[in-house]
Amino acid sequence: MKSPADVLNFARDHDVKMVDIKFIDLLGTWQHFAIPLAELTEDVFEDGLGFDGSSVRGWKTIQSSDMLVVPEPHTAKLDPFYRRKTLSLLCNVKDPITQEPYERDPRQVALRAEAFLKSTGIADTCYVGPEPEFFVFDDVRFDSGTNHSFYVVDSEEGGWNSGRDEEPNLGYKPKAKGGYFPVPPHDSMTDLRHEMVERMTDLGIQIEREHHEVASGGQAEIDFRFAALTECADMTMWLKYVVKNVANQNGRTATFMPKPLAGDNGSGMHCHQSLWKGDKPLFAGDGYGGLSELALYYIGGVLKHARALAAFTNPTINSYRRIVPGFEAPTNLAYSARNRSAAVRIPVGSASPKAKRIECRFPDAMANPYLAFSALLMAGLDGIENKIHPGDPLDKDIYGLSPEELKGVPQMPASLDDAIACLQEDHAFLLKGDVFSKDLIEAWVDYKQQAELRDFRALPTTYEFAKYYDA
């Protein structure tokens, strides 16, 4: 749908009763409110709808809380999870006084990133193809207070339940790191994933594949076809919404938390990226891995700024439980063809120049996709502009290298603290073209430091009791 009139005609044709207004908060969670269809007029697509922004995480203060959401006509979809026919619209946010786009609105960061790319003359389009991984559990319980702290997750297919009395226990439970590609009955989640795929397909999202992932306990991955940056971020949000709601409707719970299980693989969101100008793919060439010089410079920019990028691509305390050696998540900032232990990989697949891309392997799906995809693009463009060559590739099992062999290879941040410090030191590349603003970066840093890290530092953990109580 290209116009407000198209949206209204579509809604009437489908007997829509309600309209769900969705927008994204700074941290990457959809917020929403609903209006009856009669309240959706063509003027709303121009003038917007008012709401209170003071309670949205990382946004306005109470004394300047009035905001406007402005629906995008082309994002209209029938929401599959409401009993009454409901039309869903994704929105941009603007200031009601200045009528300017709100600079902390993540979706508008993505739109500005795409506009900046075009303004450089380097390329017209940045295509992104993420691979979000997640867990589906049967039960989750957690709590923390003055005198207690605990979490328990459980899954019928969890390898830890091989000895549980299930009257009877049939034994088909993938072991830790043993969940990759087994057929049923070991893979007990096939029908659930198929239902998720069906809902996404109904929403117009082209799914390329789904499968069980490496970890025990219901780890999964669903991949959709690549798209231009903002559209891809929109689809990533729809994927997360569908996964969580389908799991919930089936009496289960889904999480994109990177490391919910100790001693098993965590969940990432590998991000495939390529630049195009018109019909020409710009990453194909005769260099290493079949890449162009421009693509190598792009990699150079991503690797140079990766430690700062991590504040957006790996934005939680838990993200750094995943980025440890031995669990497939890259800790070393190197690039390679085919090598899955590298931070940036050049996939080997179709020989077509159109398929040539790079794969950034350190992000996870807790990232706000609008900010993460935009930040990766800005780092790559900085590499192209300044001709930052990534150096020699590392075509070895990086986890098997000695400390001497790894000497001089930069490392991913070891914690969210570290990543935030790197962002504070290295963010000039994000400010080009006013894509990111100093205000947004300061708001992001302040939220992470005050709302997450400060409390975490003062919290005793169960591990500390196990380690030190009777020492």
C-alpha positions as CSV (number, residue, x, y, z in Angstrom):
1,M,0.0,0.0,0.0
2,K,1.4,3.3,-1.1
3,S,-1.0,5.9,0.2
4,P,-3.3,6.6,3.1
5,A,-6.3,6.0,0.8
6,D,-4.9,2.6,-0.1
7,V,-4.7,1.8,3.7
8,L,-8.3,2.9,4.4
9,N,-9.6,0.9,1.4
10,F,-7.7,-2.2,2.5
11,A,-9.1,-1.8,6.0
12,R,-12.7,-1.5,4.8
13,D,-12.3,-4.4,2.4
14,H,-11.0,-6.6,5.3
15,D,-13.7,-5.5,7.7
16,V,-11.1,-4.1,10.1
17,K,-12.4,-3.0,13.5
18,M,-9.3,-1.6,15.3
19,V,-6.0,-0.1,14.3
20,D,-2.9,-1.0,16.3
21,I,-0.4,1.8,16.4
22,K,3.2,0.5,16.9
23,F,6.4,2.4,17.5
24,I,9.8,1.4,18.8
25,D,11.4,2.6,22.0
26,L,15.1,3.4,22.4
27,L,16.0,-0.1,23.7
28,G,14.3,-1.9,20.9
29,T,10.9,-3.0,22.2
30,W,7.6,-2.3,20.3
31,Q,5.2,0.0,22.1
32,H,1.5,0.3,21.0
33,F,-1.9,1.7,21.5
34,A,-5.1,1.1,19.5
35,I,-7.8,3.3,17.9
36,P,-11.1,2.3,16.3
37,L,-10.9,2.3,12.5
38,A,-13.2,5.4,12.4
39,E,-10.4,7.4,14.0
40,L,-8.0,6.6,11.3
41,T,-8.3,9.3,8.6
42,E,-6.0,10.4,5.8
43,D,-5.1,13.4,8.0
44,V,-3.6,11.1,10.6
45,F,-0.9,10.0,8.2
46,E,0.2,13.7,7.9
47,D,-0.6,15.2,11.3
48,G,0.0,12.1,13.5
49,L,-1.5,11.1,16.8
50,G,-0.5,12.5,20.2
51,F,0.8,10.4,23.0
52,D,2.8,10.7,26.3
53,G,6.5,10.1,25.6
54,S,7.6,10.5,29.2
55,S,7.1,6.8,30.2
56,V,8.9,5.4,27.1
57,R,12.4,4.2,28.1
58,G,15.1,6.6,27.3
59,W,12.8,9.3,25.8
60,K,11.3,12.6,26.9
61,T,11.1,13.9,30.5
62,I,7.7,14.6,32.2
63,Q,8.0,18.3,31.5
64,S,8.3,17.8,27.7
65,S,6.4,14.6,27.2
66,D,4.0,15.3,24.4
67,M,4.9,13.5,21.2
68,L,3.4,12.5,17.9
69,V,3.3,9.2,16.1
70,V,3.0,9.3,12.3
71,P,1.9,6.1,10.6
72,E,3.8,4.8,7.5
73,P,1.1,3.7,4.9
74,H,3.4,1.0,3.4
75,T,3.8,-0.8,6.7
76,A,0.1,-1.7,7.0
77,K,-0.6,-5.4,7.8
78,L,-3.3,-7.4,9.4
79,D,-2.2,-8.3,12.9
80,P,-2.5,-12.1,13.3
81,F,-2.9,-12.2,17.1
82,Y,-6.1,-10.2,17.9
83,R,-9.5,-11.7,18.0
84,R,-11.1,-8.8,16.2
85,K,-9.8,-7.8,12.8
86,T,-7.0,-5.4,13.6
87,L,-4.8,-3.4,11.2
88,S,-1.2,-2.8,12.3
89,L,0.7,0.4,11.4
90,L,4.4,1.1,12.1
91,C,5.0,4.7,13.0
92,N,7.8,7.3,13.1
93,V,7.9,9.8,15.9
94,K,8.1,13.6,15.7
95,D,8.1,16.6,18.0
96,P,4.7,18.3,18.1
97,I,6.2,21.7,18.6
98,T,8.9,21.8,15.9
99,Q,7.2,19.1,13.7
100,E,10.7,17.7,13.2
101,P,11.6,14.0,13.4
102,Y,12.4,13.0,17.0
103,E,16.1,12.4,17.1
104,R,15.8,9.5,19.6
105,D,13.3,7.6,17.4
106,P,15.3,4.6,16.4
107,R,13.3,4.0,13.2
108,Q,14.2,7.5,12.0
109,V,17.9,6.8,12.7
110,A,17.6,4.0,10.1
111,L,15.9,6.2,7.6
112,R,18.6,8.9,8.1
113,A,21.3,6.2,7.6
114,E,19.8,5.2,4.3
115,A,19.5,8.8,3.2
116,F,23.2,9.4,4.2
117,L,24.3,6.4,2.2
118,K,22.6,7.8,-0.9
119,S,24.2,11.3,-0.2
120,T,27.7,9.8,-0.3
121,G,27.3,8.7,-3.9
122,I,28.9,5.3,-2.9
123,A,25.7,3.3,-3.1
124,D,22.0,3.6,-3.2
125,T,21.0,0.6,-1.0
126,C,22.3,-1.3,2.0
127,Y,20.8,-4.8,2.1
128,V,20.8,-6.5,5.5
129,G,19.9,-10.2,6.1
130,P,19.8,-11.1,9.8
131,E,19.7,-14.6,11.3
132,P,17.9,-14.2,14.7
133,E,18.3,-17.1,17.1
134,F,16.1,-17.7,20.1
135,F,15.1,-20.3,22.7
136,V,11.6,-21.7,23.3
137,F,11.1,-22.9,26.9
138,D,8.2,-24.7,28.6
139,D,8.7,-22.8,31.9
140,V,10.6,-19.8,33.2
141,R,10.8,-18.5,36.8
142,F,13.1,-15.8,38.1
143,D,13.1,-13.3,41.0
144,S,15.6,-11.1,42.9
145,G,15.2,-9.4,46.2
146,T,17.1,-8.3,49.3
147,N,17.7,-11.9,50.5
148,H,17.3,-14.0,47.4
149,S,18.1,-14.3,43.7
150,F,17.3,-17.2,41.3
151,Y,16.3,-18.2,37.9
152,V,15.0,-21.6,36.5
153,V,14.2,-22.3,32.9
154,D,13.0,-25.7,31.7
155,S,12.3,-27.5,28.4
156,E,10.8,-30.9,27.8
157,E,13.6,-31.5,25.3
158,G,16.4,-30.1,27.5
159,G,19.4,-32.5,27.8
160,W,19.4,-31.9,31.6
161,N,16.1,-33.8,31.8
162,S,17.4,-37.1,30.5
163,G,17.0,-38.6,34.0
164,R,13.6,-37.0,34.9
165,D,10.7,-39.2,35.6
166,E,8.2,-38.3,32.9
167,E,6.0,-41.4,33.1
168,P,7.6,-42.3,30.7
169,N,10.7,-40.4,29.7
170,L,11.3,-41.3,26.1
171,G,14.8,-40.0,26.0
172,Y,14.8,-37.9,22.8
173,K,16.6,-34.9,24.3
174,P,19.5,-33.2,22.5
175,K,22.6,-32.9,24.6
176,A,24.4,-29.6,25.1
177,K,25.7,-28.4,21.8
178,G,23.9,-31.4,20.2
179,G,20.8,-29.6,18.8
180,Y,22.0,-28.8,15.3
181,F,19.7,-30.3,12.6
182,P,18.5,-33.5,14.2
183,V,15.1,-34.7,12.8
184,P,12.1,-35.4,15.0
185,P,11.6,-36.8,17.6
186,H,14.9,-35.2,18.8
187,D,13.7,-31.9,17.3
188,S,10.4,-31.5,19.1
189,M,9.9,-27.9,18.0
190,T,9.3,-28.5,14.2
191,D,5.6,-27.9,14.2
192,L,5.9,-24.9,16.4
193,R,8.5,-23.3,14.1
194,H,6.3,-24.2,11.1
195,E,3.4,-22.3,12.7
196,M,5.7,-19.3,13.2
197,V,6.8,-19.4,9.6
198,E,3.2,-19.6,8.4
199,R,2.2,-16.5,10.4
200,M,5.2,-14.6,9.0
201,T,4.4,-15.7,5.5
202,D,0.9,-14.4,5.9
203,L,2.4,-11.1,7.0
204,G,4.3,-10.9,3.7
205,I,7.7,-11.8,5.1
206,Q,9.6,-14.2,2.8
207,I,11.1,-16.9,4.9
208,E,14.1,-18.7,3.5
209,R,14.6,-21.4,6.2
210,E,14.0,-22.5,9.7
211,H,15.8,-25.0,11.9
212,H,16.7,-26.2,15.4
213,E,19.9,-24.5,16.5
214,V,23.0,-26.0,18.3
215,A,21.9,-25.7,21.9
216,S,19.7,-28.1,23.8
217,G,16.4,-26.9,25.3
218,G,14.6,-25.6,22.2
219,Q,17.1,-23.2,20.5
220,A,15.9,-22.2,17.0
221,E,16.6,-19.9,14.1
222,I,14.3,-18.5,11.5
223,D,15.8,-16.6,8.5
224,F,13.9,-14.2,6.2
225,R,15.1,-12.9,2.8
226,F,17.4,-9.8,3.0
227,A,15.9,-6.4,2.5
228,A,16.9,-2.7,2.5
229,L,18.0,-1.5,6.0
230,T,14.8,0.1,7.4
231,E,12.5,-2.5,5.9
232,C,14.8,-5.3,7.3
233,A,14.6,-3.8,10.8
234,D,10.8,-3.6,10.5
235,M,10.7,-7.3,9.5
236,T,13.1,-8.2,12.4
237,M,10.6,-6.7,14.8
238,W,7.7,-8.6,13.2
239,L,9.7,-11.8,13.5
240,K,10.3,-11.3,17.2
241,Y,6.6,-10.4,17.7
242,V,5.5,-13.5,15.9
243,V,7.9,-15.9,17.6
244,K,6.9,-14.7,21.1
245,N,3.1,-14.7,20.4
246,V,3.0,-18.1,18.7
247,A,5.0,-19.6,21.5
248,N,2.7,-18.0,24.0
249,Q,-0.4,-19.3,22.2
250,N,1.0,-22.8,22.4
251,G,1.7,-22.6,26.2
252,R,5.4,-21.9,25.8
253,T,7.7,-18.9,26.2
254,A,10.3,-17.6,23.7
255,T,13.3,-15.5,24.5
256,F,16.0,-13.7,22.4
257,M,18.2,-13.4,25.5
258,P,21.7,-14.3,24.3
259,K,22.7,-16.6,27.0
260,P,19.9,-18.2,29.1
261,L,21.7,-21.5,29.5
262,A,25.1,-22.1,31.2
263,G,27.5,-24.4,29.3
264,D,25.7,-24.4,26.0
265,N,25.6,-22.2,23.0
266,G,24.0,-18.8,23.2
267,S,21.8,-17.0,20.7
268,G,23.2,-14.5,18.2
269,M,21.9,-12.6,15.2
270,H,24.5,-12.8,12.4
271,C,24.0,-9.9,10.1
272,H,24.7,-10.3,6.3
273,Q,25.3,-6.9,4.6
274,S,26.0,-5.7,1.1
275,L,25.9,-2.4,-0.8
276,W,24.3,-1.9,-4.2
277,K,24.2,1.0,-6.6
278,G,21.3,0.7,-8.9
279,D,21.4,-2.9,-10.2
280,K,25.1,-3.3,-9.5
281,P,26.3,-5.3,-6.5
282,L,29.3,-3.4,-5.1
283,F,30.8,-6.1,-2.9
284,A,31.8,-8.6,-5.7
285,G,35.3,-8.4,-7.0
286,D,38.5,-10.3,-7.6
287,G,40.0,-9.7,-4.2
288,Y,40.2,-12.1,-1.1
289,G,37.1,-14.2,-0.9
290,G,35.8,-12.8,-4.2
291,L,35.3,-9.3,-2.6
292,S,35.9,-5.9,-4.1
293,E,38.3,-3.4,-2.6
294,L,35.3,-1.4,-1.5
295,A,34.0,-4.5,0.4
296,L,37.3,-5.0,2.1
297,Y,37.4,-1.3,3.2
298,Y,33.8,-1.8,4.5
299,I,35.1,-4.8,6.6
300,G,38.0,-2.6,7.8
301,G,35.6,0.0,9.1
302,V,33.4,-2.6,10.9
303,L,36.5,-4.2,12.6
304,K,38.0,-0.8,13.5
305,H,34.8,0.3,15.2
306,A,33.6,-3.1,16.4
307,R,34.3,-2.4,20.1
308,A,32.2,0.7,20.0
309,L,29.5,-1.0,17.8
310,A,29.1,-3.6,20.5
311,A,27.3,-1.1,22.7
312,F,24.5,-1.3,20.1
313,T,24.9,-4.7,18.5
314,N,25.4,-6.5,21.9
315,P,23.6,-4.1,24.2
316,T,22.9,-6.1,27.4
317,I,24.9,-7.4,30.3
318,N,23.9,-10.9,29.3
319,S,25.2,-10.4,25.8
320,Y,28.8,-10.8,27.1
321,R,28.0,-14.2,28.6
322,R,27.7,-15.4,25.0
323,I,30.9,-13.7,23.7
324,V,33.3,-16.2,25.2
325,P,35.7,-18.7,23.6
326,G,34.3,-22.1,22.7
327,F,30.6,-21.3,22.0
328,E,30.8,-20.2,18.3
329,A,30.4,-16.5,19.2
330,P,33.5,-14.5,18.0
331,T,35.7,-12.9,20.6
332,N,38.6,-12.0,18.2
333,L,38.1,-9.1,15.7
334,A,39.4,-10.9,12.6
335,Y,37.8,-11.7,9.2
336,S,37.9,-14.8,7.0
337,A,36.2,-16.7,4.2
338,R,34.1,-19.5,5.5
339,N,35.6,-19.5,9.0
340,R,32.8,-19.3,11.5
341,S,35.0,-18.3,14.4
342,A,35.8,-15.0,12.7
343,A,34.0,-11.8,13.7
344,V,33.4,-11.1,10.0
345,R,33.0,-13.9,7.6
346,I,32.7,-14.0,3.8
347,P,30.1,-16.6,3.1
348,V,30.8,-19.0,0.2
349,G,27.7,-19.9,-1.7
350,S,26.4,-19.0,-5.1
351,A,29.0,-17.8,-7.6
352,S,26.7,-14.9,-8.6
353,P,28.1,-11.5,-7.9
354,K,24.6,-10.6,-6.5
355,A,25.1,-13.1,-3.7
356,K,28.4,-11.6,-2.6
357,R,28.1,-10.2,1.0
358,I,29.8,-10.1,4.3
359,E,28.5,-11.6,7.5
360,C,29.0,-9.9,10.8
361,R,28.8,-12.6,13.5
362,F,29.0,-10.8,16.8
363,P,25.6,-9.1,17.1
364,D,22.7,-10.6,19.0
365,A,18.9,-10.2,18.8
366,M,18.7,-8.1,21.9
367,A,19.9,-5.3,19.7
368,N,17.5,-2.6,18.6
369,P,17.7,-3.5,14.8
370,Y,17.2,0.0,13.6
371,L,20.2,1.2,15.7
372,A,22.4,-1.9,15.2
373,F,22.0,-2.1,11.4
374,S,22.5,1.7,11.1
375,A,25.7,1.6,13.2
376,L,27.2,-1.3,11.2
377,L,26.5,0.7,8.0
378,M,28.1,3.8,9.4
379,A,31.2,1.9,10.4
380,G,31.5,0.3,7.0
381,L,31.1,3.6,5.2
382,D,33.8,5.1,7.5
383,G,36.0,2.3,6.3
384,I,35.3,3.0,2.7
385,E,35.8,6.8,3.1
386,N,39.1,6.4,4.9
387,K,40.2,3.3,3.0
388,I,40.7,1.3,6.1
389,H,42.1,-2.1,4.9
390,P,41.3,-4.9,7.3
391,G,44.8,-6.4,7.0
392,D,45.4,-10.1,6.4
393,P,42.6,-12.6,6.9
394,L,42.8,-15.2,9.7
395,D,42.0,-18.5,7.9
396,K,42.5,-20.8,10.9
397,D,40.5,-22.2,13.8
398,I,40.8,-19.0,15.9
399,Y,39.8,-20.8,19.1
400,G,42.7,-23.2,18.6
401,L,45.4,-20.5,18.2
402,S,47.9,-19.9,20.9
403,P,48.2,-16.6,22.8
404,E,51.3,-15.8,20.8
405,E,49.5,-16.4,17.5
406,L,46.7,-14.2,18.6
407,K,49.0,-11.4,19.7
408,G,47.9,-8.2,18.1
409,V,44.4,-9.4,17.1
410,P,41.9,-7.0,18.7
411,Q,39.3,-8.5,21.0
412,M,35.6,-7.9,21.4
413,P,34.7,-6.0,24.7
414,A,34.5,-8.4,27.7
415,S,31.5,-6.6,29.2
416,L,28.8,-4.1,28.6
417,D,30.8,-1.7,30.8
418,D,33.7,-2.1,28.4
419,A,31.5,-1.6,25.3
420,I,29.9,1.5,26.7
421,A,33.3,3.0,27.4
422,C,34.4,2.2,23.8
423,L,31.3,3.9,22.5
424,Q,32.1,7.0,24.5
425,E,35.6,7.2,23.1
426,D,34.7,6.2,19.5
427,H,31.4,7.6,18.1
428,A,32.4,10.4,15.6
429,F,31.7,8.0,12.7
430,L,28.1,7.7,13.9
431,L,27.5,11.4,13.9
432,K,28.2,11.9,10.2
433,G,25.2,13.1,8.2
434,D,23.4,13.6,11.6
435,V,22.4,9.9,11.4
436,F,23.0,9.4,15.1
437,S,22.9,12.5,17.4
438,K,25.0,13.2,20.5
439,D,21.8,13.4,22.4
440,L,20.8,9.8,21.4
441,I,24.2,8.4,22.2
442,E,24.3,10.2,25.6
443,A,20.8,8.9,26.3
444,W,21.8,5.4,25.4
445,V,24.9,5.5,27.6
446,D,23.0,7.1,30.5
447,Y,20.3,4.5,30.4
448,K,22.7,1.6,30.2
449,Q,24.8,3.0,33.1
450,Q,22.0,4.1,35.4
451,A,19.2,1.6,34.7
452,E,21.2,-1.6,34.1
453,L,24.9,-1.5,35.1
454,R,24.5,0.4,38.4
455,D,22.0,-2.0,39.8
456,F,23.9,-5.0,38.5
457,R,27.1,-4.0,40.2
458,A,25.4,-4.1,43.6
459,L,23.6,-7.5,43.1
460,P,25.0,-10.7,44.7
461,T,24.6,-13.7,42.3
462,T,24.0,-17.3,43.0
463,Y,27.5,-18.1,41.5
464,E,29.1,-15.9,44.2
465,F,27.3,-17.9,47.0
466,A,28.4,-21.2,45.4
467,K,32.0,-19.9,45.1
468,Y,32.6,-18.0,48.3
469,Y,30.0,-18.7,51.0
470,D,32.0,-21.4,52.8
471,A,35.4,-20.3,51.5
